Amino acid sequence: MHRSIPSMLLALALLGAGSASAAPQDIKLPPETVKLKPAKLPGYGIAMQKCAICHSADYVAYQPPGLTLTQWTAEMKKMKSAYGAPIDDAEVEQLGAYLAVAYGSAKITDPEIVAIAQKAGQPAAAAPAPAATGSVDVQGLLAKNACLSCHSVTQKVVGPAYHEVATRYKDDAQAQAKLEASIRGGSTGKWGSVPMPPFAGLKPDEVKALAEYVRQQ
């Protein structure tokens, strides 16, 4: 027997009411604990800044071990062309070198790796400044506050590279105070038209550590 239209509407209404009365479920994902392996290469900073836009660091660890420089570079080209990763050709090359050293079969002293690092303006043997200052986890602060979405150590992104900031304030006796003020209160017009938002929620020791980190680059 076919139901009449009114009875069908009533049944649908009752089903909807039952669904609406169901208690919502809270889904809690485990905290992200995997971090990219550090390396003395410019590609490390690019990976910290851009790879996390689309996936977590453990995605890299899922790839087959021992990939060569050529294979990792091919993977980065695929990320750019097939998946629209926001990286240019130079960054593809630098990311391939970093990943081949940190996760693959390449060594940081390989001539190809050294050439890529030198081409980017950063010798492979030159280690970046420590990511922790005192008892403050600076790398954690950079990730938590999305600092690397706008800055990298060696290359301009939305805002200036940290190395560029360090160079500007190198001989300024008030550099530490000025940088702390910019981090805490934000700034406009110092590096172009894009403003830097304030981070008023940071603790004084965190602001101090971030400013010191920038000055060391």
C-alpha positions in Angstrom: 0.0 0.0 0.0 1.3 3.5 -0.9 1.4 6.1 1.8 -0.3 9.4 1.2 1.8 12.4 0.8 0.8 13.9 4.3 1.7 10.6 6.0 5.1 10.5 4.3 5.8 14.1 5.4 4.9 13.2 8.9 7.2 10.3 8.9 10.1 12.4 7.6 9.3 15.0 10.2 9.5 12.4 13.0 12.8 11.1 11.6 14.2 14.6 11.5 13.1 15.3 15.1 14.8 12.1 16.3 18.0 13.1 14.6 17.9 16.6 16.0 17.4 15.3 19.5 20.5 13.1 19.3 23.4 14.3 21.4 26.3 15.7 19.4 29.5 13.7 19.7 32.8 15.4 20.5 35.7 14.0 18.4 39.1 14.8 19.8 42.2 14.2 17.7 45.5 13.3 19.3 47.9 16.2 19.6 50.5 16.6 16.8 53.8 15.4 18.2 55.8 14.5 15.1 58.3 17.2 13.9 60.3 17.5 10.8 63.9 16.5 11.2 66.2 19.5 11.4 68.9 19.9 8.8 71.5 22.6 8.0 69.8 23.3 4.7 67.5 26.1 3.4 64.9 23.6 2.4 64.3 22.8 6.1 62.9 26.3 6.7 60.7 26.1 3.6 59.4 22.7 4.7 58.5 24.1 8.2 56.8 27.1 6.6 54.9 25.5 3.7 54.6 21.8 3.9 52.5 22.0 7.1 49.9 24.0 5.2 48.5 20.8 3.7 49.7 17.9 5.9 51.4 16.9 9.1 55.1 16.1 9.5 54.5 12.3 9.8 53.4 12.2 6.2 57.0 12.6 5.2 58.0 9.6 7.4 55.5 7.5 5.6 57.4 7.7 2.4 59.7 4.8 1.4 63.1 5.1 3.2 66.3 5.7 1.2 64.9 7.8 -1.6 67.5 9.6 -3.6 67.8 13.3 -4.3 66.3 12.7 -7.8 63.4 10.8 -6.3 62.6 13.4 -3.6 62.9 16.2 -6.1 60.4 14.4 -8.3 58.0 14.1 -5.4 58.2 17.8 -4.8 57.6 18.5 -8.5 54.5 16.3 -8.2 53.3 18.3 -5.2 53.7 21.5 -7.1 52.2 20.4 -10.4 49.6 17.8 -9.4 48.5 19.1 -6.0 49.1 22.8 -6.3 51.6 23.2 -3.5 52.6 26.9 -3.1 56.2 26.4 -4.0 58.3 27.7 -6.9 60.9 25.8 -8.9 63.8 26.9 -6.6 61.9 25.8 -3.6 61.2 22.4 -5.2 64.9 22.0 -5.6 65.7 23.0 -2.1 63.0 20.9 -0.6 64.2 17.9 -2.6 67.7 18.4 -1.2 66.5 18.8 2.4 64.3 15.7 2.3 66.9 13.6 0.6 69.4 14.4 3.4 67.0 14.2 6.3 64.9 11.2 5.1 66.7 9.7 2.1 70.0 8.4 1.0 71.8 11.7 0.4 74.5 13.3 2.6 74.8 16.9 3.3 78.4 16.8 1.9 77.3 15.5 -1.5 78.4 17.9 -4.2 74.8 18.1 -5.6 73.5 19.1 -2.1 76.2 21.6 -1.5 75.6 23.2 -4.9 71.9 23.6 -4.2 72.5 25.1 -0.8 75.1 27.5 -2.3 72.7 28.5 -5.1 70.2 29.4 -2.4 72.7 31.6 -0.7 73.2 29.4 2.3 76.2 27.1 2.6 75.1 23.6 3.6 77.6 23.6 6.5 76.2 26.7 8.1 73.7 25.6 10.7 70.7 27.8 11.5 70.5 29.5 14.9 69.2 27.3 17.7 65.4 26.9 17.8 65.4 27.2 21.5 66.5 30.2 23.6 67.0 29.4 27.3 64.0 27.4 28.6 61.6 28.6 25.8 60.8 26.3 22.9 61.1 28.9 20.1 60.4 26.4 17.3 57.2 25.4 19.1 56.2 29.1 19.4 56.9 29.6 15.7 54.6 26.7 14.8 51.9 27.4 17.4 51.5 31.1 16.3 51.8 30.4 12.5 54.9 32.6 12.3 56.3 30.5 9.5 53.3 31.1 7.3 54.5 34.7 6.8 58.3 34.4 7.4 61.2 32.1 6.7 64.8 32.3 7.9 66.3 33.1 4.5 63.6 34.1 2.1 60.8 36.7 2.0 57.3 35.2 2.1 54.6 37.6 3.2 56.9 39.4 5.6 60.7 39.7 5.5 63.1 36.9 6.1 64.4 36.7 9.6 67.9 37.1 8.3 66.8 40.4 6.6 65.4 41.6 9.9 68.6 40.7 11.8 70.7 42.5 9.2 68.6 45.7 9.5 68.9 45.8 13.3 72.5 44.5 13.5 74.0 47.7 14.8 70.9 49.1 16.6 71.4 49.2 20.3 67.6 49.2 20.8 67.1 46.2 18.5 65.9 43.8 21.2 63.4 46.3 22.6 62.1 47.3 19.1 61.6 43.7 18.0 59.8 42.8 21.2 57.5 45.7 20.8 56.7 44.7 17.2 56.0 41.1 18.2 53.8 42.1 21.1 52.0 45.0 19.5 52.3 44.3 15.8 53.6 46.7 13.2 52.6 48.5 10.1 54.7 50.0 7.3 58.1 48.9 8.4 58.4 46.2 5.7 55.7 47.1 3.2 52.0 47.5 3.2 51.1 44.2 4.8 50.7 44.7 8.6 52.0 42.3 11.2 49.3 41.3 13.7 49.9 41.7 17.4 50.7 38.7 19.6 49.6 40.2 22.9 48.9 36.8 24.4 52.5 35.8 24.5 54.4 35.8 27.8 57.2 38.3 28.3 59.9 35.5 28.2 58.4 34.1 25.0 58.4 37.5 23.3 62.0 38.0 24.5 63.1 34.6 23.2 61.4 35.2 19.8 63.2 38.5 19.4 66.5 37.0 20.3 66.0 34.2 17.8 65.3 36.6 15.0 68.4 38.7 15.9 70.5 35.5 15.7 69.6 34.7 12.1 
